[in-house]
Amino acid sequence: MDRTVGMILAGGVGSRLGVLSQNRAKPAVPFGGIYRIIDFTISNAINSGLNYLGILTQYKPDSLMSHLQNGDAWGMSGRTKMLKILPPSTGHKDSDWYRGTADAVRQNMQFIHNFEHCDTVLILSGDHIYNMDYSQLVDYHRQKSADVTIAAMTVPKEDASEFGIAEVDEQFKVVAWEEKPQEPRSNLASMGIYVISLPYLEKVFAENKGNDFGKHIIPHAMATAETFIFPFTGYWRDVGTLKAYWQTNMDILDPQQPLDPQDWDVFTAVNEGARIGDRPPTYIGAKSNIENSLVSQGCIIEGEVINSVLSPGVWVQEGAILQDCVLMNNCEVGEGAQLKRVIADKEVSIGSEVSIGMSDDRRQNSAYPLLLQDGLTVIGKTARIPDRCRIGQHCIIDSGVEIKPTITTNYESGSTLLMKNGVA
């Protein structure tokens, strides 16, 4: 791995995550209590022995850059290791922005050339949850004398149209490739992980000016170079939708699923912008009840938490009931509140006797019908929900919204509360 440089694509908008990616890049979205999505890719790299990482950022990178800093939390600082954030060269002209995955790497070839001994480039996505030893992938690439190797796995046929799809021969050489086909001929799906020999990467960038690996570079490579599939059979999830994000959090709680961040040795910047040690131990009240849940440091649990994932500093007051919820840092849930299948971003305040997601009405969100499914409701960062408010399923509450308290505040299933001077 000493001859390999890793490039993590971490500039995605993540529009299908709605308010969760409103003010941050998708890889920076909190996940699994104490982590961020990008922690899994970086930890895979560290655990695989990769010493040089470039992080290609673009969309609203402040949260991600603050989290990563110099890579010290992952042991990626010092004389023999490096984690470097690589934004576009300037943000003043449209032409300077990354125009796609391939263009982002093309604009940063000088970073790769800084390592004279490098002969292989490992290109990764920063917004997937999985555990992989990249050294096995790189070794496979070299054993095959490949120019390009694509990590791929079989997916359900009904999902295949969402991915780059490969057809292979007996040696796993790619013989056909379709990028997100409407009618896939295979269900062998690209994971967005590529190993490319440096001489061929330079050659293909000179020959093909396309901006995207899946749409332009991989089809070109299939026709002109030795291109192979590395079959992967472990746990891997693209958490690019709210449903997938919620379900993957729930997988942490499922003993039948192999998703285990501790067992996978996933690292993170635990201080989250504060001094290490600021969080007190978790407090579990005498009248509380916790079932099959992940409760992080600094939480105060006085109510009932069932099958839920809570980030540091969440306060669940007496009589409150959470079921199948994902609550991020410093959320507060008032006395007697009932929440079901709620995703709440950081510092959301939910008043006493509030009901969210408890309605039997399952109509889809009227403004964004494809964004929410399976009874989920999502609440943006720092939103304020007053006492006794009633909110149905498939609702969206914008970041920073403060709902005016009234005698009966009721929002039916499928409602959307957007930011209007901070007040709904």
Secondary structure as UniProt FT lines:
FT   TURN            2..3
FT   STRAND          4..9
FT   HELIX           15..21
FT   HELIX           26..28
FT   STRAND          30..31
FT   TURN            32..34
FT   STRAND          35..36
FT   HELIX           38..47
FT   TURN            48..49
FT   STRAND          52..56
FT   HELIX           62..68
FT   TURN            69..70
FT   HELIX           72..74
FT   STRAND          82..86
FT   HELIX           94..96
FT   HELIX           101..106
FT   TURN            107..108
FT   HELIX           109..113
FT   TURN            116..117
FT   STRAND          120..125
FT   STRAND          128..130
FT   HELIX           134..143
FT   TURN            144..145
FT   STRAND          148..154
FT   HELIX           157..162
FT   STRAND          164..168
FT   TURN            170..171
FT   STRAND          173..179
FT   STRAND          188..197
FT   HELIX           198..207
FT   HELIX           213..217
FT   HELIX           218..224
FT   STRAND          227..231
FT   STRAND          236..238
FT   HELIX           242..253
FT   TURN            255..256
FT   TURN            261..265
FT   TURN            270..273
FT   TURN            276..277
FT   STRAND          283..284
FT   TURN            286..287
FT   STRAND          289..291
FT   STRAND          294..295
FT   TURN            297..298
FT   STRAND          300..301
FT   STRAND          304..306
FT   STRAND          309..310
FT   TURN            312..313
FT   STRAND          315..316
FT   TURN            318..319
FT   STRAND          321..323
FT   STRAND          326..327
FT   TURN            329..330
FT   STRAND          332..333
FT   TURN            335..336
FT   STRAND          338..340
FT   STRAND          342..344
FT   TURN            346..347
FT   STRAND          349..350
FT   TURN            352..353
FT   STRAND          355..356
FT   TURN            369..371
FT   TURN            374..375
FT   STRAND          377..379
FT   TURN            381..382
FT   STRAND          384..385
FT   TURN            387..388
FT   STRAND          390..391
FT   STRAND          396..397
FT   TURN            399..400
FT   STRAND          410..411
FT   TURN            413..414
FT   STRAND          416..417
FT   TURN            421..422
//
